[in-house]
Amino acid sequence: MSNPLARLLKRLRGSKTEQDERQEKPHVFVKELSPRSRRHLLRHFLALEEKDRLLRFGSKLSDDMVTRYVEGINFERDTVFGVYDRRLRLLGVGHLAFAPKEATRISGATIKPVVAEFGVSVSAAARGLGVGTRLFMRAAMHCRNADVDTLYMHCLSSNKVMMHIAKKAGMEIHRDYGEADAYLKIKPANSATVFQEALEEQVAMLDYIVKANFKALLKWGARVTGIGARKKDDGAPPPAA
Ligand SMILES: CC(C)(COP(=O)(O)OP(=O)(O)OC[C@H]1O[C@@H](n2cnc3c(N)ncnc32)[C@H](O)[C@@H]1OP(=O)(O)O)[C@@H](O)C(=O)NCCC(=O)NCCS
């Protein structure tokens, strides 16, 4: 792992040696998204295969329904996290939806007024690199800092990868008719968790800006030299997500 910012973050999370770092998966920067990311979100979700849409949304959504879902995301109430690749395509998306506890299936699991439900998806080509786990961990930290003590996930119990991530995080899992409800009890925040989340967001923002500038530079270079120019750019100018 060559990125010094990533190394600093790893060290803040725990004591890791250089050798540990070399054996680990590449560092994943998780960034909070804004309504300006809707176009990126839509592209990510529409690229999911039918079976993955089923796992992610619990039913086989058509393209129209996926479009309506993306248009309907309430960024003021919920928090959406994303992981971008070098070309500013979303490799992974985690949607943390907050709801009054009475409106959920787990109203008895918390004394807090609000619970959070998490849904996550990672592009097929980016799986197994730790993206899903990092999105989940970031969502859990966000809940902690938002005074939410219960993180809830609903998925098919046949979803072995998600079950693995849930168990690894220490979630309590209840299975019922092929479906699973998983809960994670979250500890109260402290100044270190608040600082860590703020730092992670700053680093992810920096990473995004570097990628956006590099992409703009490549595009400019292609226009000036005519090398690598495409009829239609697949990224378009990136929104400041
Ligand atoms: C579930 C999903 C988000 C995981 O994303 P990911 O980035 O591949 O996950 P990670 O790389 O962080 O972790 C995968 C873990 O599962 C493990 N795993 C992979 N295949 C497995 C299997 N068949 N059985 C058990 N564990 C498995 C990996 O070894 C890894 O564990 P480790 O970190 O302990 O080594 C992704 O597969 C996805 O988008 N699936 C479709 C949508 C979905 O299922 N969403 C969840 C419902 S809300």
PDBQT file of the ligand as one rigid body, heavy atoms in Angstrom, charges set to zero:
ROOT
HETATM    1  C1  LIG A 301     -22.555  -8.506  -0.532  1.00  0.00    +0.000 C 
HETATM    2  C2  LIG A 301     -21.573  -7.578  -1.249  1.00  0.00    +0.000 C 
HETATM    3  C3  LIG A 301     -21.972  -6.142  -0.984  1.00  0.00    +0.000 C 
HETATM    4  C4  LIG A 301     -20.162  -7.837  -0.678  1.00  0.00    +0.000 C 
HETATM    5  O1  LIG A 301     -19.268  -6.903  -1.239  1.00  0.00    +0.000 OA
HETATM    6  P1  LIG A 301     -17.678  -7.199  -1.347  1.00  0.00    +0.000 P 
HETATM    7  O2  LIG A 301     -17.014  -5.910  -1.597  1.00  0.00    +0.000 OA
HETATM    8  O3  LIG A 301     -17.424  -8.296  -2.300  1.00  0.00    +0.000 OA
HETATM    9  O4  LIG A 301     -17.379  -7.727   0.142  1.00  0.00    +0.000 OA
HETATM   10  P2  LIG A 301     -15.955  -7.799   0.854  1.00  0.00    +0.000 P 
HETATM   11  O5  LIG A 301     -14.885  -7.941  -0.158  1.00  0.00    +0.000 OA
HETATM   12  O6  LIG A 301     -15.835  -6.665   1.811  1.00  0.00    +0.000 OA
HETATM   13  O7  LIG A 301     -16.109  -9.093   1.754  1.00  0.00    +0.000 OA
HETATM   14  C5  LIG A 301     -16.444 -10.304   1.213  1.00  0.00    +0.000 C 
HETATM   15  C6  LIG A 301     -16.217 -11.348   2.306  1.00  0.00    +0.000 C 
HETATM   16  O8  LIG A 301     -17.052 -12.470   2.015  1.00  0.00    +0.000 OA
HETATM   17  C7  LIG A 301     -16.241 -13.632   1.950  1.00  0.00    +0.000 C 
HETATM   18  N1  LIG A 301     -16.882 -14.525   1.007  1.00  0.00    +0.000 N 
HETATM   19  C8  LIG A 301     -16.829 -14.504  -0.344  1.00  0.00    +0.000 A 
HETATM   20  N2  LIG A 301     -17.582 -15.508  -0.855  1.00  0.00    +0.000 NA
HETATM   21  C9  LIG A 301     -18.114 -16.168   0.222  1.00  0.00    +0.000 A 
HETATM   22  C10 LIG A 301     -18.979 -17.279   0.363  1.00  0.00    +0.000 A 
HETATM   23  N3  LIG A 301     -19.458 -17.949  -0.703  1.00  0.00    +0.000 N 
HETATM   24  N4  LIG A 301     -19.339 -17.669   1.598  1.00  0.00    +0.000 NA
HETATM   25  C11 LIG A 301     -18.882 -17.021   2.717  1.00  0.00    +0.000 A 
HETATM   26  N5  LIG A 301     -18.056 -15.924   2.623  1.00  0.00    +0.000 NA
HETATM   27  C12 LIG A 301     -17.673 -15.525   1.403  1.00  0.00    +0.000 A 
HETATM   28  C13 LIG A 301     -14.882 -13.123   1.503  1.00  0.00    +0.000 C 
HETATM   29  O9  LIG A 301     -13.856 -14.040   1.842  1.00  0.00    +0.000 OA
HETATM   30  C14 LIG A 301     -14.786 -11.846   2.320  1.00  0.00    +0.000 C 
HETATM   31  O10 LIG A 301     -14.475 -12.152   3.643  1.00  0.00    +0.000 OA
HETATM   32  P3  LIG A 301     -13.141 -11.603   4.396  1.00  0.00    +0.000 P 
HETATM   33  O11 LIG A 301     -13.205 -10.099   4.286  1.00  0.00    +0.000 OA
HETATM   34  O12 LIG A 301     -13.294 -12.089   5.792  1.00  0.00    +0.000 OA
HETATM   35  O13 LIG A 301     -12.002 -12.179   3.637  1.00  0.00    +0.000 OA
HETATM   36  C15 LIG A 301     -21.533  -7.859  -2.787  1.00  0.00    +0.000 C 
HETATM   37  O14 LIG A 301     -21.280  -9.227  -2.987  1.00  0.00    +0.000 OA
HETATM   38  C16 LIG A 301     -22.839  -7.475  -3.509  1.00  0.00    +0.000 C 
HETATM   39  O15 LIG A 301     -22.978  -6.346  -3.962  1.00  0.00    +0.000 OA
HETATM   40  N6  LIG A 301     -23.790  -8.440  -3.637  1.00  0.00    +0.000 N 
HETATM   41  C17 LIG A 301     -25.070  -8.145  -4.295  1.00  0.00    +0.000 C 
HETATM   42  C18 LIG A 301     -25.968  -7.236  -3.452  1.00  0.00    +0.000 C 
HETATM   43  C19 LIG A 301     -26.130  -7.776  -2.039  1.00  0.00    +0.000 C 
HETATM   44  O16 LIG A 301     -26.123  -8.965  -1.786  1.00  0.00    +0.000 OA
HETATM   45  N7  LIG A 301     -26.302  -6.841  -1.076  1.00  0.00    +0.000 N 
HETATM   46  C20 LIG A 301     -26.476  -7.182   0.313  1.00  0.00    +0.000 C 
HETATM   47  C21 LIG A 301     -27.915  -7.144   0.716  1.00  0.00    +0.000 C 
HETATM   48  S1  LIG A 301     -28.289  -5.639   1.508  1.00  0.00    +0.000 SA
ENDROOT
TORSDOF 0
